[in-house]
Amino acid sequence: MPPKKKINSSRSIATLGVAAVVSRKVNNLDKYNNLNAYNILTTRSGRNYEMEKMTGPKVKAVLKKQTSLPAKEAEINGNMNNLKGKKKEENVEKNVKNTGKADKNNGKTNEKQGETIKNKGKNIKNQGRPSKSKERLSRIKEEVSDLLELQLDRTVNPLAIIMEMMKLGKKKKRKKRRQKKRKHFPLFEKTPASQKNKKFKKGQPLKIWTWNVAGLRANVKKNGHLKIKESDADIVSLQETKCPELPSEIEALDEYCFKKLAKSTKNLVHAGVAMLAKEMPINVTVGLGNKDFDEFGRYIEAEYKNFFFISVYVPNSGAGLVNLPARGRWDQLFLTRVIDLDKRKPVIIAGDMNVAHQEIDLRNPDSNRNKTAGFTDQEREAFTRLLDAGFVDVWRSRNPDVAETYTYWSYIGSRRARNIGWRLDYFVISERLLEKVIECEIHSDITGSAHGSDHCPLSLIIDI
């Protein structure tokens, strides 16, 4: 056995005093009087021994964080004032003796203390749901029961250890589970049998209108709805409706039993498409299944007995072409969808495609090429891929060399009066329907000043 040495009573008293102070601070509920349960710094045979055992990875982590000896001694010396009177010193000396006895019977002591802690844990449970402070105290007691087996070197600060154990005893915040992105599906509607009473006129060709109204509420204020009524179209496609609901003037068009609005949920006064029809479709799908595009209201798909009809407003690539990458994603989604539909039934697409496909489809191709939205190589090539997939630009197929016929004119600089425009609005159909086309016209006589739009409508008559 190592030779006995004199106890540095002042330092031992100070050290144990710190442990006692922290013990009272931690145990603020039932206040253990037995200092042995929290007396981490133990004295044996008149000297401090080096730590011989480590019980638990938490203690190892704690000891690595200890500060240097001078700083720790300063903390210990600073807490000497907490000991008041000789009675407290005598109590501490008794605790030191008791601690020595506890070390001799370490196994028995640990078992008793373990049972004590377990019993107290049961008492807490029996009292009902414990408070957060009680739960924290229970966890600290369990950690301290492990620490009682340690014999710490004098360079270790017991205050720091106990405070660290308090931190470890706190309830860990649960990590928020990353919410899985819900897959976005297009809105699918099936027409009830009770609403399928109205039909298109039998034995007569189908007349379809498409018009970018640039704001449906403003359009009806200038009697745009009367133009729709006069057209006597069987199906009407409207783009850039820019409204949360159909205006009452449109709802009042009783000849159309089917009225559908795909509004923008991102911005109620932006984008949006609508469809009116004199026959109820079998099924209706709103959106392509991509939230980034569908929240702007750009796509309505209606299934009829002999064909699919699509009312569409293709995204604009924006000033400075900032939205060109998004436009590329849209073009691919749209192409995939219409190819799939074409395998089942012929397809009729009507709407603002936001592209001038050929140079003769705009007034100034050279100054706009790859600089202005609607006339970039990417957008034009995407439209070419659509045509190569088995579709036809109806108006251009019937007027292959006609120039200076447009569907859009900017309000800036009286461009409509000077006919400085673009052909951005289309009827695109499956190739096998081309022979059924009777007529396709651009109604440039319907001016923006009269009806509040910078686009003019198009009409298609097809025997289907």
Residue pairs with C-beta under 8 A, 6 or more apart in sequence:
1 45
2 45
2 47
4 45
4 46
4 47
5 46
5 47
6 46
7 43
7 46
7 47
7 96
9 93
10 80
11 76
11 154
12 43
12 92
12 96
13 80
13 83
13 89
13 92
13 93
14 76
14 77
14 79
14 80
14 83
15 41
15 76
15 154
15 158
16 35
16 39
16 41
16 92
16 95
16 96
17 79
17 80
17 82
17 83
17 88
17 92
18 75
18 76
18 79
18 82
18 158
18 159
19 35
19 38
19 39
19 40
19 41
19 158
19 159
19 162
20 35
20 38
20 82
20 92
21 79
21 82
21 159
22 38
22 158
22 159
22 162
22 163
23 32
23 35
23 37
23 38
23 162
24 31
26 38
26 137
26 140
26 162
26 166
27 38
27 137
28 133
29 133
29 134
29 137
30 120
32 38
35 92
35 95
36 95
36 98
36 99
36 102
36 109
36 148
37 113
37 116
37 141
37 144
37 145
37 148
38 144
38 162
39 95
39 99
40 144
40 147
40 148
40 150
40 152
40 158
40 161
40 162
41 48
41 152
41 154
41 156
41 158
42 99
42 100
42 102
42 103
42 150
42 151
42 152
43 96
43 99
43 100
44 100
44 103
44 151
45 100
48 151
48 152
48 153
48 154
49 151
49 153
50 151
50 153
51 63
51 150
51 151
51 152
51 153
51 156
52 150
52 151
53 149
53 150
53 151
54 60
54 150
55 146
55 147
55 149
55 150
56 143
56 146
58 143
58 165
58 168
59 146
59 147
59 150
59 161
62 160
62 161
62 164
62 165
62 168
63 156
63 161
65 160
65 164
66 72
66 155
66 156
66 157
66 160
67 157
67 160
69 155
72 155
72 156
72 157
72 160
75 157
75 159
75 160
76 157
76 159
79 159
83 89
83 92
102 109
102 148
103 151
106 148
106 149
109 148
110 145
110 148
110 149
113 145
113 148
114 145
117 138
117 141
117 142
117 145
120 138
120 141
121 138
124 130
124 134
124 138
130 138
132 171
135 171
136 166
136 169
136 170
136 171
137 169
139 168
139 169
140 165
140 166
140 169
143 165
143 168
143 169
144 162
144 165
147 161
147 165
152 158
184 287
184 289
184 290
184 291
184 294
185 289
186 285
186 286
186 287
186 288
186 289
186 294
186 299
186 301
187 285
187 286
187 287
188 283
188 284
188 285
188 286
189 283
189 284
189 285
189 286
190 282
190 283
190 284
191 280
191 281
191 282
191 283
191 284
195 257
195 280
196 280
197 280
198 257
198 278
198 279
198 280
199 279
200 206
200 234
200 278
200 279
201 234
205 438
205 461
205 462
205 463
205 464
206 234
206 235
206 461
206 462
206 463
206 464
207 231
207 232
207 233
207 234
207 235
207 459
207 460
207 461
208 233
208 234
208 235
208 236
208 237
208 309
208 348
208 350
208 427
208 459
208 460
208 461
208 462
209 228
209 231
209 233
209 235
209 236
209 237
209 457
209 458
209 459
210 236
210 237
210 238
210 239
210 311
210 350
210 351
210 425
210 427
210 457
210 458
210 460
211 224
211 228
211 236
211 237
211 238
211 239
211 425
211 453
211 455
211 456
211 457
211 458
212 238
212 239
212 240
212 313
212 351
212 352
212 407
212 408
212 424
212 425
212 453
212 454
212 455
213 219
213 224
213 238
213 239
213 240
213 241
213 451
213 452
213 453
213 455
214 240
214 242
214 448
214 452
214 453
214 454
214 455
215 240
215 241
215 242
215 243
215 269
215 452
215 453
216 224
216 238
216 241
216 242
216 243
216 246
216 247
216 250
216 272
216 274
217 242
217 243
217 247
218 452
219 225
219 451
219 452
219 453
220 247
220 249
220 250
221 452
222 450
222 451
222 452
223 451
224 451
224 452
224 453
225 247
225 249
225 250
225 253
227 446
227 451
227 457
228 236
228 250
228 253
228 276
229 253
229 255
231 457
231 459
233 459
234 277
234 278
234 279
235 275
235 276
235 277
235 278
235 309
235 350
236 256
236 274
236 275
236 276
236 277
237 273
237 274
237 275
237 309
237 311
237 312
237 350
237 351
238 273
238 274
238 275
238 276
238 311
239 272
239 273
239 311
239 312
239 313
239 351
239 352
240 271
240 272
240 313
240 352
241 261
241 263
241 271
241 272
241 273
241 274
241 297
242 264
242 268
242 269
242 270
242 271
242 272
243 261
243 263
243 268
243 269
243 272
244 263
244 268
245 261
245 263
246 259
246 261
246 274
250 259
250 274
250 276
251 259
253 259
253 276
255 278
256 276
256 277
256 278
257 277
257 278
257 279
257 280
258 275
258 276
258 277
258 278
258 279
258 280
258 281
258 302
259 274
259 275
259 276
260 274
260 275
260 276
260 284
260 286
260 300
260 302
261 272
261 273
261 274
261 297
262 272
262 273
262 274
262 286
262 287
262 297
262 298
262 299
262 300
263 272
263 297
264 270
264 271
264 272
264 295
264 296
264 297
265 295
265 296
265 297
266 295
266 296
267 296
270 296
271 296
271 297
271 298
271 313
272 296
272 297
272 313
273 297
273 298
273 299
273 300
273 311
273 312
273 313
273 351
274 300
274 311
275 300
275 302
275 309
275 311
277 302
277 309
279 304
281 302
281 303
281 304
281 309
282 303
282 304
282 305
283 302
283 303
284 300
284 301
284 302
284 303
285 299
285 300
285 301
285 303
286 294
286 297
286 299
286 300
286 301
287 293
287 294
287 298
287 299
288 294
288 298
288 299
288 330
288 333
288 334
288 337
289 333
290 329
290 330
290 333
292 326
292 329
293 299
293 315
293 330
293 333
296 315
297 313
298 312
298 313
298 314
298 315
299 310
299 311
299 312
299 313
299 334
300 310
300 311
300 312
301 308
301 309
301 310
301 337
301 341
302 308
302 309
302 310
302 311
303 345
306 345
306 346
306 464
307 345
307 346
307 347
307 348
307 433
307 464
308 341
308 344
308 345
308 346
308 347
308 348
309 347
309 348
309 350
310 338
310 341
310 347
310 348
310 349
310 350
310 351
311 350
311 351
312 334
312 349
312 350
312 351
312 352
312 353
313 351
313 352
313 354
314 327
314 330
314 331
314 334
314 351
314 352
314 353
314 354
314 355
315 323
315 326
315 327
315 330
315 354
316 323
316 327
316 354
316 373
316 374
317 323
317 324
317 327
317 354
317 373
317 374
317 376
317 379
318 324
318 373
319 373
321 371
321 373
321 376
323 373
324 373
324 376
324 378
324 379
327 378
327 379
328 378
328 382
331 379
331 382
331 385
331 386
332 382
334 386
335 382
335 385
335 386
335 389
338 347
338 349
338 386
338 389
338 391
339 389
339 390
341 347
342 389
342 390
342 391
342 430
346 429
346 430
346 432
346 433
346 464
347 391
347 429
347 430
348 427
348 428
348 429
348 430
348 433
348 460
348 462
348 464
349 391
349 426
349 427
349 428
349 429
350 426
350 427
350 458
350 460
351 425
351 426
352 424
352 425
352 455
353 383
353 424
353 425
353 426
353 428
354 373
354 374
354 379
354 424
355 374
355 375
355 379
355 380
355 382
355 383
355 424
356 362
356 365
356 374
356 375
356 380
356 422
356 423
356 424
357 380
357 383
357 384
357 393
357 396
357 423
358 380
358 396
359 365
360 401
360 402
360 403
360 404
361 396
361 406
361 422
361 423
362 368
362 374
362 375
362 406
362 421
362 422
362 423
363 404
363 406
363 419
363 420
363 421
363 422
364 420
365 375
368 374
368 375
369 375
369 376
369 377
370 376
370 377
373 379
374 422
374 424
375 422
386 428
387 393
387 428
390 430
390 431
391 428
391 429
391 430
391 431
392 428
392 429
392 430
392 431
392 433
392 434
393 426
393 427
393 428
394 426
394 427
394 428
394 429
394 434
394 437
394 440
394 460
395 423
395 426
395 427
395 440
395 441
395 442
395 458
397 434
398 437
398 440
399 405
404 419
405 423
405 442
405 444
406 419
406 421
406 422
406 423
406 442
406 444
407 421
407 422
407 423
407 424
407 425
407 442
407 444
407 455
407 456
407 458
408 421
408 422
408 423
408 424
408 425
408 454
408 455
408 456
409 415
409 416
409 419
409 420
409 421
409 422
409 448
409 454
410 420
410 421
410 454
411 448
411 454
413 420
415 421
416 447
416 448
416 449
416 454
423 442
424 455
425 442
425 455
425 456
425 458
426 458
427 440
427 458
427 460
429 437
429 462
433 462
433 464
436 462
436 463
436 464
437 460
437 461
437 462
438 461
438 462
438 463
439 459
439 460
439 461
440 458
440 459
440 460
440 461
441 458
441 459
442 456
442 458
443 456
443 457
443 458
443 459
444 456
445 456
446 456
446 457
447 456
448 454
448 455
448 456
